[in-house]
Amino acid sequence: MDQQEIEKFNSIADKWWDMDGEFAPLHLMNPYRVDYIEQHCEGLYHKKVLDIGCGGGILSEALARRQAMVTGIDLAPDSLQVARKHSEQNQLFIDYQNISAETFAEQQAGQYDVVCCLEMLEHVPDPASIIQAACRLLKPGGFLFASTLNRTHKSYVLAILAAEHLLKIVPTGTHDWQKFIRPSELVNMIEQQNTRVKNIRGIHYDPLFKSFKFNQDPSVNYILCAQKN
């Protein structure tokens, strides 16, 4: 747990569902992420899905709308309060819990068809611990989805200098380049947990058209799918 990160997200919790605010890029990216998950986990209908680091519920709600049975966990209580209220307003049943991934894994090991760790690993002090918990939570044959930022010179220029300081797409100080994770590092964390990475795609933002595309270049943002043995 990084208390400074939790406080940072608590301080902007009321912005989670502002489509033009701090989380606008996540709202734009979300349909692409959900399509990727649904495609690679062989459908979401009635599958038990866990969203680790769910924040205000952007991903959790989209998964629930695809008929998944969703649990969202986070350590920022203000964000969870926003998530609960928004899901109730939209008549979506999502089980939101204020609990760490590690503690949750002790209680619910082997219970989930799909576990997601999207855009959160770069905000925690020990991403390997999160990955270990995520893999422990999966059923045999279950799918893990993780997305984060690659630690490259290109990602520093685009994700920090351009996105935070020049284009102001995200608030200044959102990211720490030292916490970015190379794909090889993340793959190693996952495959130490009896879980095999099956697919990696780069995620690229077009500021002109305000849209995202997935391709073979993971040099900035990337997402991967892995399956537990």
Secondary structure as GFF3:
##gff-version 3
##sequence-region A 1 229
A	DSSP	alpha_helix	3	11	.	.	.	ID=ss1
A	DSSP	three_ten_helix	13	15	.	.	.	ID=ss2
A	DSSP	alpha_helix	24	40	.	.	.	ID=ss3
A	DSSP	beta_strand	48	52	.	.	.	ID=ss4
A	DSSP	alpha_helix	58	65	.	.	.	ID=ss5
A	DSSP	beta_strand	69	74	.	.	.	ID=ss6
A	DSSP	alpha_helix	77	89	.	.	.	ID=ss7
A	DSSP	beta_strand	95	98	.	.	.	ID=ss8
A	DSSP	alpha_helix	101	108	.	.	.	ID=ss9
A	DSSP	beta_strand	112	118	.	.	.	ID=ss10
A	DSSP	three_ten_helix	121	123	.	.	.	ID=ss11
A	DSSP	alpha_helix	127	137	.	.	.	ID=ss12
A	DSSP	beta_strand	138	149	.	.	.	ID=ss13
A	DSSP	alpha_helix	153	155	.	.	.	ID=ss14
A	DSSP	pi_helix	156	166	.	.	.	ID=ss15
A	DSSP	three_ten_helix	177	179	.	.	.	ID=ss16
A	DSSP	alpha_helix	183	191	.	.	.	ID=ss17
A	DSSP	beta_strand	195	206	.	.	.	ID=ss18
A	DSSP	beta_strand	211	215	.	.	.	ID=ss19
A	DSSP	beta_strand	221	228	.	.	.	ID=ss20
###
